Amino acid sequence: MEQVSDIYIYDLDQNLFNKFKEFIQFNTGIFLSNEKMQLLKGRINKRIRLLKLRGFEDYYNYLTKNVDELPNFLNEITTNVTHFYREKSHLDLLTEKILPELSKIKNEIHIWSAGCSNGSEPYSINMAIKEYQALYPSKITAEIYIQATDISNKMLKEAINGIYGQEYVRDLPQDVLLRHFKRGIKTQKGNFKVDDKLKKNIQFSYFNLLDYFSFDMKFDVIFCKNVMIYFDAETKRNIVNKFLYKLNPGGYFFVGLSENCNSIKELNVGSSVYRKL
């Protein structure tokens, strides 16, 4: 064991790691391979020290008995690597083909950004739409509403605040950056804040993909990108089926460029893009 001041941090053995694995998968659907043991150990050490517990077993007992600890645990173990205009080919397909097509038959278009992380995806979607509308005002005439959800309260707070460092906006053209962000000054120098106009039609909320999909409306476009790579095959299949149930006929489902849902019998219209028949 390793002594840290007056707190003893006992090592994480295979049996205890298996308990954490089962807990994580049951509550989030995330599957951890045995190779992730050291990653988990490093991530939750911070919580052990903060709570002044004696080790990993104490933390496991605390976690399973205190429902308020689950969001803190998830904030530590989930990885959120993202930036604005990531996988821009999807945004181009959305604005140049899908939304003009849907605008011909709908007055309202509902988009869901599932696993929205720090908000860069829904804000990117909104920016791309506004940029296209400025060039072609008659193409996208429907009202656009975006539902953005994530399992991490920490990420949702960052999304709602809408303040980002240079590393997140690096792929934005300078003119787009200036139109949709305000530059930080003094203590916020080097950061960029999303303009309030970009927030008006976006609703951020907590959502666990393992839960019942309780939204009243169905969606015309769903993004769930680079999220299901953490799930095993059965969990992924169940979640995809729930997404498809909440997708309107003719609606579009986006996954990450490195992902695929080829097991679902839907029409593949592009790289990692599917359409509900």
C-alpha positions as a Python dict, from the first residue, in 0.01 Angstrom:
ca = {
    (1, 'M'): (0, 0, 0),
    (2, 'E'): (101, 361, -58),
    (3, 'Q'): (84, 614, 226),
    (4, 'V'): (-46, 963, 140),
    (5, 'S'): (-26, 1184, 453),
    (6, 'D'): (-254, 1004, 698),
    (7, 'I'): (-460, 833, 428),
    (8, 'Y'): (-375, 483, 307),
    (9, 'I'): (-437, 409, -60),
    (10, 'Y'): (-469, 32, -101),
    (11, 'D'): (-394, -110, -442),
    (12, 'L'): (-672, -199, -685),
    (13, 'D'): (-674, -576, -739),
    (14, 'Q'): (-852, -773, -1012),
    (15, 'N'): (-1150, -874, -798),
    (16, 'L'): (-1225, -518, -694),
    (17, 'F'): (-1166, -390, -1047),
    (18, 'N'): (-1426, -643, -1169),
    (19, 'K'): (-1676, -496, -921),
    (20, 'F'): (-1611, -146, -1055),
    (21, 'K'): (-1648, -279, -1412),
    (22, 'E'): (-1986, -434, -1334),
    (23, 'F'): (-2104, -119, -1156),
    (24, 'I'): (-1999, 105, -1447),
    (25, 'Q'): (-2157, -118, -1710),
    (26, 'F'): (-2483, -157, -1517),
    (27, 'N'): (-2521, 219, -1460),
    (28, 'T'): (-2384, 361, -1786),
    (29, 'G'): (-2341, 82, -2040),
    (30, 'I'): (-1969, 161, -2060),
    (31, 'F'): (-1755, -152, -2089),
    (32, 'L'): (-1402, -143, -1945),
    (33, 'S'): (-1149, -400, -2059),
    (34, 'N'): (-889, -531, -1814),
    (35, 'E'): (-634, -307, -1983),
    (36, 'K'): (-818, -8, -1831),
    (37, 'M'): (-734, -102, -1470),
    (38, 'Q'): (-451, 148, -1436),
    (39, 'L'): (-661, 417, -1603),
    (40, 'L'): (-944, 363, -1355),
    (41, 'K'): (-697, 360, -1067),
    (42, 'G'): (-549, 693, -1168),
    (43, 'R'): (-886, 857, -1232),
    (44, 'I'): (-1052, 774, -898),
    (45, 'N'): (-751, 838, -675),
    (46, 'K'): (-856, 1202, -674),
    (47, 'R'): (-1199, 1118, -531),
    (48, 'I'): (-1047, 889, -267),
    (49, 'R'): (-819, 1166, -144),
    (50, 'L'): (-1093, 1431, -155),
    (51, 'L'): (-1331, 1213, 47),
    (52, 'K'): (-1048, 1109, 283),
    (53, 'L'): (-1120, 742, 237),
    (54, 'R'): (-870, 466, 306),
    (55, 'G'): (-860, 311, -38),
    (56, 'F'): (-1038, 169, -342),
    (57, 'E'): (-1256, -74, -150),
    (58, 'D'): (-1377, 204, 79),
    (59, 'Y'): (-1451, 414, -227),
    (60, 'Y'): (-1642, 131, -396),
    (61, 'N'): (-1858, 91, -83),
    (62, 'Y'): (-1912, 466, -65),
    (63, 'L'): (-2001, 485, -435),
    (64, 'T'): (-2256, 205, -421),
    (65, 'K'): (-2428, 348, -112),
    (66, 'N'): (-2434, 719, -207),
    (67, 'V'): (-2630, 801, -521),
    (68, 'D'): (-2496, 1159, -517),
    (69, 'E'): (-2145, 1028, -581),
    (70, 'L'): (-2230, 871, -917),
    (71, 'P'): (-2208, 1198, -1118),
    (72, 'N'): (-1867, 1275, -961),
    (73, 'F'): (-1747, 924, -1043),
    (74, 'L'): (-1866, 954, -1404),
    (75, 'N'): (-1696, 1292, -1441),
    (76, 'E'): (-1367, 1129, -1348),
    (77, 'I'): (-1385, 815, -1560),
    (78, 'T'): (-1534, 951, -1884),
    (79, 'T'): (-1305, 1096, -2149),
    (80, 'N'): (-1426, 1398, -2343),
    (81, 'V'): (-1206, 1466, -2645),
    (82, 'T'): (-1380, 1707, -2878),
    (83, 'H'): (-1358, 2039, -3060),
    (84, 'F'): (-1570, 2260, -3285),
    (85, 'Y'): (-1638, 2149, -3643),
    (86, 'R'): (-1510, 1800, -3567),
    (87, 'E'): (-1591, 1564, -3857),
    (88, 'K'): (-1711, 1858, -4064),
    (89, 'S'): (-1823, 1637, -4353),
    (90, 'H'): (-2126, 1549, -4140),
    (91, 'L'): (-2211, 1916, -4091),
    (92, 'D'): (-2182, 1976, -4466),
    (93, 'L'): (-2418, 1687, -4538),
    (94, 'L'): (-2663, 1815, -4277),
    (95, 'T'): (-2674, 2173, -4406),
    (96, 'E'): (-2638, 2119, -4780),
    (97, 'K'): (-2866, 1818, -4827),
    (98, 'I'): (-3063, 1700, -4526),
    (99, 'L'): (-3205, 2022, -4381),
    (100, 'P'): (-3303, 2175, -4720),
    (101, 'E'): (-3475, 1846, -4803),
    (102, 'L'): (-3661, 1834, -4471),
    (103, 'S'): (-3753, 2204, -4493),
    (104, 'K'): (-3964, 2129, -4799),
    (105, 'I'): (-4200, 1914, -4593),
    (106, 'K'): (-4162, 2043, -4233),
    (107, 'N'): (-4206, 2373, -4051),
    (108, 'E'): (-4006, 2247, -3752),
    (109, 'I'): (-3700, 2024, -3746),
    (110, 'H'): (-3587, 1858, -3423),
    (111, 'I'): (-3223, 1751, -3380),
    (112, 'W'): (-3080, 1551, -3091),
    (113, 'S'): (-2711, 1569, -3001),
    (114, 'A'): (-2670, 1268, -2769),
    (115, 'G'): (-2348, 1259, -2571),
    (116, 'C'): (-2290, 1627, -2641),
    (117, 'S'): (-1991, 1651, -2404),
    (118, 'N'): (-1893, 2018, -2348),
    (119, 'G'): (-2139, 2145, -2608),
    (120, 'S'): (-1906, 2178, -2904),
    (121, 'E'): (-2121, 1946, -3117),
    (122, 'P'): (-2462, 2118, -3078),
    (123, 'Y'): (-2300, 2461, -3107),
    (124, 'S'): (-2115, 2343, -3420),
    (125, 'I'): (-2443, 2219, -3568),
    (126, 'N'): (-2608, 2552, -3498),
    (127, 'M'): (-2315, 2751, -3639),
    (128, 'A'): (-2305, 2545, -3957),
    (129, 'I'): (-2679, 2595, -4006),
    (130, 'K'): (-2658, 2972, -3955),
    (131, 'E'): (-2360, 3000, -4188),
    (132, 'Y'): (-2547, 2812, -4460),
    (133, 'Q'): (-2867, 3012, -4406),
    (134, 'A'): (-2673, 3336, -4446),
    (135, 'L'): (-2554, 3219, -4789),
    (136, 'Y'): (-2878, 3051, -4899),
    (137, 'P'): (-3169, 3198, -4698),
    (138, 'S'): (-3437, 3019, -4901),
    (139, 'K'): (-3290, 2670, -4855),
    (140, 'I'): (-3345, 2606, -4482),
    (141, 'T'): (-3675, 2769, -4388),
    (142, 'A'): (-3794, 2543, -4105),
    (143, 'E'): (-3746, 2635, -3740),
    (144, 'I'): (-3456, 2434, -3594),
    (145, 'Y'): (-3463, 2299, -3238),
    (146, 'I'): (-3167, 2115, -3084),
    (147, 'Q'): (-3183, 1888, -2780),
    (148, 'A'): (-2835, 1829, -2635),
    (149, 'T'): (-2778, 1567, -2363),
    (150, 'D'): (-2491, 1411, -2174),
    (151, 'I'): (-2433, 1182, -1878),
    (152, 'S'): (-2172, 1414, -1723),
    (153, 'N'): (-2302, 1707, -1520),
    (154, 'K'): (-1956, 1860, -1535),
    (155, 'M'): (-1964, 1862, -1916),
    (156, 'L'): (-2318, 1999, -1923),
    (157, 'K'): (-2215, 2287, -1699),
    (158, 'E'): (-1929, 2370, -1936),
    (159, 'A'): (-2169, 2350, -2231),
    (160, 'I'): (-2418, 2588, -2072),
    (161, 'N'): (-2141, 2832, -1977),
    (162, 'G'): (-2014, 2819, -2336),
    (163, 'I'): (-1656, 2928, -2263),
    (164, 'Y'): (-1378, 2752, -2455),
    (165, 'G'): (-1004, 2763, -2483),
    (166, 'Q'): (-811, 2804, -2808),
    (167, 'E'): (-768, 2427, -2848),
    (168, 'Y'): (-1144, 2380, -2895),
    (169, 'V'): (-1193, 2646, -3164),
    (170, 'R'): (-876, 2573, -3361),
    (171, 'D'): (-1061, 2431, -3663),
    (172, 'L'): (-1303, 2722, -3701),
    (173, 'P'): (-1237, 2969, -3984),
    (174, 'Q'): (-1147, 3308, -3840),
    (175, 'D'): (-1453, 3482, -3983),
    (176, 'V'): (-1685, 3214, -3838),
    (177, 'L'): (-1512, 3245, -3500),
    (178, 'L'): (-1561, 3622, -3495),
    (179, 'R'): (-1928, 3597, -3591),
    (180, 'H'): (-2030, 3349, -3323),
    (181, 'F'): (-1789, 3404, -3032),
    (182, 'K'): (-1676, 3687, -2808),
    (183, 'R'): (-1308, 3708, -2722),
    (184, 'G'): (-1221, 3691, -2354),
    (185, 'I'): (-1044, 3978, -2183),
    (186, 'K'): (-849, 4015, -1858),
    (187, 'T'): (-881, 3685, -1665),
    (188, 'Q'): (-1055, 3523, -1966),
    (189, 'K'): (-795, 3634, -2219),
    (190, 'G'): (-729, 3355, -2467),
    (191, 'N'): (-1076, 3206, -2418),
    (192, 'F'): (-1385, 3242, -2635),
    (193, 'K'): (-1749, 3266, -2525),
    (194, 'V'): (-2036, 3146, -2742),
    (195, 'D'): (-2267, 3430, -2845),
    (196, 'D'): (-2603, 3411, -2669),
    (197, 'K'): (-2783, 3403, -3005),
    (198, 'L'): (-2631, 3061, -3067),
    (199, 'K'): (-2785, 2927, -2745),
    (200, 'K'): (-3146, 3027, -2799),
    (201, 'N'): (-3268, 2713, -2977),
    (202, 'I'): (-3052, 2463, -2784),
    (203, 'Q'): (-3180, 2283, -2473),
    (204, 'F'): (-2913, 2113, -2259),
    (205, 'S'): (-3010, 1838, -2016),
    (206, 'Y'): (-2879, 1531, -1834),
    (207, 'F'): (-2956, 1197, -1994),
    (208, 'N'): (-2831, 841, -1953),
    (209, 'L'): (-2865, 636, -2272),
    (210, 'L'): (-2947, 328, -2065),
    (211, 'D'): (-3263, 497, -1936),
    (212, 'Y'): (-3603, 492, -2101),
    (213, 'F'): (-3616, 740, -2391),
    (214, 'S'): (-3891, 954, -2243),
    (215, 'F'): (-3887, 1248, -2487),
    (216, 'D'): (-4236, 1346, -2599),
    (217, 'M'): (-4130, 1429, -2952),
    (218, 'K'): (-3956, 1224, -3216),
    (219, 'F'): (-3647, 1359, -3389),
    (220, 'D'): (-3566, 1424, -3753),
    (221, 'V'): (-3189, 1401, -3703),
    (222, 'I'): (-2996, 1226, -3424),
    (223, 'F'): (-2623, 1258, -3362),
    (224, 'C'): (-2460, 1000, -3133),
    (225, 'K'): (-2096, 1019, -3230),
    (226, 'N'): (-1796, 852, -3067),
    (227, 'V'): (-2011, 745, -2772),
    (228, 'M'): (-2109, 386, -2846),
    (229, 'I'): (-1745, 280, -2889),
    (230, 'Y'): (-1751, 237, -2509),
    (231, 'F'): (-2040, -14, -2518),
    (232, 'D'): (-2040, -387, -2576),
    (233, 'A'): (-2227, -525, -2879),
    (234, 'E'): (-2553, -604, -2699),
    (235, 'T'): (-2574, -265, -2524),
    (236, 'K'): (-2496, -86, -2849),
    (237, 'R'): (-2767, -278, -3035),
    (238, 'N'): (-3027, -199, -2767),
    (239, 'I'): (-2941, 171, -2766),
    (240, 'V'): (-2945, 196, -3146),
    (241, 'N'): (-3290, 37, -3149),
    (242, 'K'): (-3411, 296, -2897),
    (243, 'F'): (-3265, 574, -3112),
    (244, 'L'): (-3444, 440, -3419),
    (245, 'Y'): (-3773, 428, -3228),
    (246, 'K'): (-3732, 800, -3150),
    (247, 'L'): (-3635, 884, -3509),
    (248, 'N'): (-3907, 994, -3751),
    (249, 'P'): (-3947, 790, -4071),
    (250, 'G'): (-3704, 936, -4322),
    (251, 'G'): (-3493, 1077, -4039),
    (252, 'Y'): (-3114, 1058, -4024),
    (253, 'F'): (-2886, 896, -3768),
    (254, 'F'): (-2519, 1001, -3742),
    (255, 'V'): (-2242, 806, -3567),
    (256, 'G'): (-1868, 880, -3558),
    (257, 'L'): (-1658, 832, -3870),
    (258, 'S'): (-1473, 546, -3697),
    (259, 'E'): (-1800, 374, -3601),
    (260, 'N'): (-2064, 179, -3789),
    (261, 'C'): (-2410, 40, -3736),
    (262, 'N'): (-2410, -198, -4028),
    (263, 'S'): (-2609, -453, -3832),
    (264, 'I'): (-2921, -233, -3851),
    (265, 'K'): (-3128, -271, -4166),
    (266, 'E'): (-3145, 97, -4259),
    (267, 'L'): (-3027, 285, -4566),
    (268, 'N'): (-2664, 396, -4539),
    (269, 'V'): (-2648, 731, -4722),
    (270, 'G'): (-2290, 828, -4644),
    (271, 'S'): (-1994, 756, -4423),
    (272, 'S'): (-2142, 659, -4086),
    (273, 'V'): (-2479, 815, -4174),
    (274, 'Y'): (-2800, 611, -4177),
    (275, 'R'): (-3156, 691, -4278),
    (276, 'K'): (-3467, 535, -4128),
    (277, 'L'): (-3683, 377, -4393),
}
